[in-house]
Amino acid sequence: MKSKKLLLVLLTLFGSLTFYAQEKLDKIIKKNYDIIECKISKMSDQSVEYSLPNETLVISLEVSQIAKIDFASGRSQVFNTQQSNEAAAASSEQSSAVAIKPNTIAVLPVPFVNSENLSNSEEMAKFAQNDIYNKLLDKSSNILPLTVQDLRITNSLLRKAGIDYKNIDETPIEELHKILGADHIIAAKVSYTETQNQTSSTYNTGNARVNNNKVKGSSVSTSNTNTQLVYNYHIYFDLYKSNTKIYTKSREPIFKEKDSWMDSVSYLLKRSPIYVK
C-alpha cells in the first residue's frame, strides 16, 4: 500500500516537473514592444527562427525588428539599434554605387537660375543638359577615347538617388561619381537676368515747305515704341575627373539674346581638356 502511495507521489512530482519544464520559453521583445514567447531554434546575423508553443511551424523574424531576447536559460541578448541602422545604411550605399567606367563622361542637369528672384527652371535645366550632351555627340571624334553616358541612364541613376536639378549643386562630386559610375563629370550652371529695353520713334506728316512756301495739308504725328528683351547671362563650367576638378571657367556671352548662353557653352566646351582639335 505504501509503495503505491510512493509511486503516486513520484508520478505527480514528475508530471509537475515536466509541466514547468515545458513552460520555460524564450522571449523575443520587438522594437515595437511586442513580446513573443516561443522556442528559438536558429539564429543568424540577419534573422531568428522560432516556433510557438505546441506548434511545429518555424517562423523567421528579421534581426532588425528585434530589440532584445530573453532566453529560457536566463541569458539575455540586446540588439544595438544604432549599429543595425548604420549597417543598413552602409549596405544601401554599397548597393546604390555603380562601378566606375573608365573614359566615360556624364553630363549633369544644368541649374538655370534667375539671379533676381532665384527661380530655377526644370525645363531649361534639362534643355541645357541636353544641349551639352548633343554637342559632345556631334564632336565625338574630338573627345576620343572618351564616350558620353546616355542621358536616360544619367537621369535615372540621379532620380533613384533622390537628386535633381534643385539639389545637384549640394551633392558632393565624390558621391556623384559613385552614383553615375563615370570617371568624368561635366557640371555647368547658368545664371541670368532678364530686362526690357524700349526704344521710341516719332514720324510727322503734314505741312511742308517748297522753296520757302508753306504747302497746306493736315498734320499727322505717328509714334512707335519697340520693346526688346535683353538677357544677361553668366555661364559656369566645371569638369571633373576621378573626384578632381581639372577645368573650371566662366563666361558672359557677347550678345544679349535669348539663346546666347549656348554660344558660351560651346566656347567653354571646346577649350576644355577633353576636347582635341
BASE-455352 format. One line per 8 residues: their letters; for each residue x, y, z of C-alpha. Coordinates in steps of 0.1 Angstrom, whole numbers, plus 5000, padded with zeros to 4 digits. Layout:
! BASE-455352
A> X,Y,Z; ...
This chain:
! BASE-455352
MKSKKLLL> 5000,5000,5000; 5028,5023,5009; 5046,5015,4977; 5015,5025,4957; 5013,5058,4975; 5050,5065,4969; 5046,5057,4932; 5017,5081,4930
VLLTLFGS> 5037,5109,4947; 5066,5103,4923; 5043,5104,4892; 5027,5136,4904; 5061,5152,4911; 5074,5141,4877; 5043,5155,4860; 5048,5188,4877
LTFYAQEK> 5084,5190,4868; 5076,5182,4832; 5048,5208,4832; 5072,5235,4845; 5099,5225,4821; 5076,5229,4792; 5066,5264,4804; 5102,5277,4801
LDKIIKKN> 5101,5296,4769; 5123,5322,4752; 5110,5357,4749; 5116,5380,4719; 5110,5417,4726; 5104,5435,4694; 5113,5472,4687; 5075,5479,4686
YDIIECKI> 5073,5465,4721; 5055,5433,4711; 5066,5402,4731; 5067,5368,4715; 5070,5337,4738; 5085,5309,4718; 5112,5283,4713; 5141,5297,4693
SKMSDQSV> 5157,5270,4671; 5181,5290,4650; 5198,5325,4649; 5220,5343,4624; 5231,5379,4618; 5200,5385,4596; 5172,5365,4612; 5159,5344,4641
EYSLPNET> 5138,5313,4636; 5114,5302,4663; 5082,5281,4669; 5052,5290,4690; 5042,5267,4720; 5025,5235,4709; 5033,5242,4672; 5059,5228,4648
LVISLEVS> 5057,5256,4623; 5090,5275,4621; 5087,5313,4618; 5115,5336,4607; 5119,5372,4621; 5145,5397,4609; 5170,5408,4635; 5164,5445,4625
QIAKIDFA> 5129,5442,4642; 5143,5428,4675; 5153,5449,4705; 5161,5421,4730; 5158,5384,4735; 5154,5368,4770; 5164,5331,4766; 5148,5304,4787
SGRSQVFN> 5183,5297,4802; 5183,5331,4818; 5207,5347,4794; 5197,5379,4776; 5209,5395,4743; 5203,5431,4734; 5204,5442,4698; 5220,5476,4691
TQQSNEAA> 5195,5497,4671; 5221,5522,4660; 5245,5496,4648; 5217,5479,4628; 5207,5512,4612; 5243,5521,4603; 5248,5486,4588; 5216,5490,4568
AASSEQSS> 5227,5524,4556; 5262,5511,4546; 5246,5482,4528; 5222,5506,4510; 5251,5529,4500; 5271,5500,4486; 5242,5487,4466; 5235,5521,4451
AVAIKPNT> 5271,5526,4440; 5278,5518,4403; 5312,5505,4391; 5333,5533,4376; 5337,5530,4339; 5369,5545,4325; 5368,5571,4298; 5331,5579,4304
IAVLPVPF> 5316,5614,4306; 5283,5621,4325; 5266,5654,4319; 5246,5667,4349; 5214,5687,4347; 5222,5724,4344; 5207,5747,4370; 5192,5776,4351
VNSENLSN> 5187,5803,4378; 5172,5837,4375; 5195,5857,4398; 5169,5883,4406; 5142,5860,4421; 5163,5828,4424; 5137,5808,4405; 5150,5776,4389
SEEMAKFA> 5136,5763,4357; 5133,5725,4354; 5126,5727,4317; 5157,5748,4310; 5178,5727,4332; 5170,5696,4311; 5172,5716,4279; 5207,5729,4287
QNDIYNKL> 5218,5694,4298; 5206,5680,4265; 5224,5708,4246; 5258,5699,4261; 5251,5662,4256; 5243,5668,4219; 5274,5690,4214; 5295,5662,4227
LDKSSNIL> 5279,5636,4205; 5283,5659,4174; 5320,5662,4182; 5326,5626,4194; 5357,5623,4172; 5372,5653,4191; 5368,5637,4225; 5382,5602,4218
PLTVQDLR> 5388,5579,4236; 5360,5593,4258; 5324,5583,4254; 5292,5601,4267; 5269,5584,4291; 5233,5582,4278; 5211,5609,4294; 5184,5584,4302
ITNSLLRK> 5209,5564,4323; 5223,5595,4339; 5190,5609,4349; 5176,5576,4360; 5205,5570,4384; 5202,5605,4398; 5165,5601,4403; 5170,5568,4422
AGIDYKNI> 5195,5586,4445; 5170,5614,4451; 5190,5641,4432; 5175,5665,4407; 5183,5700,4392; 5173,5717,4425; 5199,5699,4448; 5225,5689,4423
DETPIEEL> 5248,5717,4435; 5246,5705,4470; 5257,5669,4462; 5295,5662,4467; 5312,5653,4435; 5326,5621,4451; 5291,5609,4456; 5280,5618,4421
HKILGADH> 5310,5597,4407; 5298,5567,4427; 5261,5571,4417; 5268,5576,4380; 5297,5553,4375; 5315,5578,4352; 5351,5589,4357; 5344,5623,4340
IIAAKVSY> 5316,5647,4350; 5305,5679,4334; 5288,5703,4359; 5276,5736,4344; 5253,5763,4357; 5236,5793,4340; 5227,5824,4359; 5208,5852,4342
TETQNQTS> 5187,5884,4344; 5160,5894,4320; 5153,5931,4313; 5133,5951,4288; 5148,5977,4265; 5123,6001,4250; 5130,6024,4220; 5106,6051,4207
STYNTGNA> 5104,6067,4173; 5081,6096,4161; 5072,6104,4125; 5055,6137,4114; 5034,6141,4083; 5016,6173,4073; 5026,6209,4063; 5058,6211,4043
RVNNNKVK> 5078,6239,4026; 5087,6241,3990; 5110,6270,3980; 5102,6286,4014; 5065,6284,4006; 5043,6266,4031; 5022,6239,4015; 4989,6234,4034
GSSVSTSN> 4979,6200,4045; 4968,6181,4076; 4995,6174,4101; 4998,6138,4115; 5023,6126,4141; 5029,6089,4145; 5049,6073,4174; 5062,6037,4176
TNTQLVYN> 5075,6020,4207; 5096,5988,4204; 5102,5966,4233; 5132,5942,4232; 5141,5916,4259; 5177,5917,4270; 5193,5886,4286; 5224,5890,4307
YHIYFDLY> 5239,5855,4311; 5268,5842,4332; 5278,5806,4325; 5299,5785,4349; 5316,5754,4336; 5333,5727,4357; 5349,5695,4345; 5358,5667,4370
KSNTKIYT> 5379,5636,4366; 5381,5610,4393; 5369,5634,4421; 5393,5661,4410; 5383,5693,4393; 5406,5696,4362; 5389,5725,4345; 5368,5755,4357
KSREPIFK> 5359,5785,4337; 5331,5811,4335; 5320,5833,4306; 5295,5860,4297; 5281,5860,4261; 5289,5890,4239; 5253,5892,4227; 5223,5896,4249
EKDSWMDS> 5198,5874,4230; 5178,5845,4245; 5200,5817,4231; 5233,5835,4236; 5242,5812,4265; 5245,5783,4241; 5274,5800,4223; 5293,5804,4256
VSYLLKRS> 5288,5768,4264; 5303,5758,4231; 5332,5781,4236; 5340,5767,4271; 5335,5731,4260; 5359,5734,4230; 5386,5747,4254; 5382,5720,4280
PIYVK> 5409,5693,4284; 5387,5666,4269; 5383,5684,4235; 5410,5677,4209; 5411,5696,4177
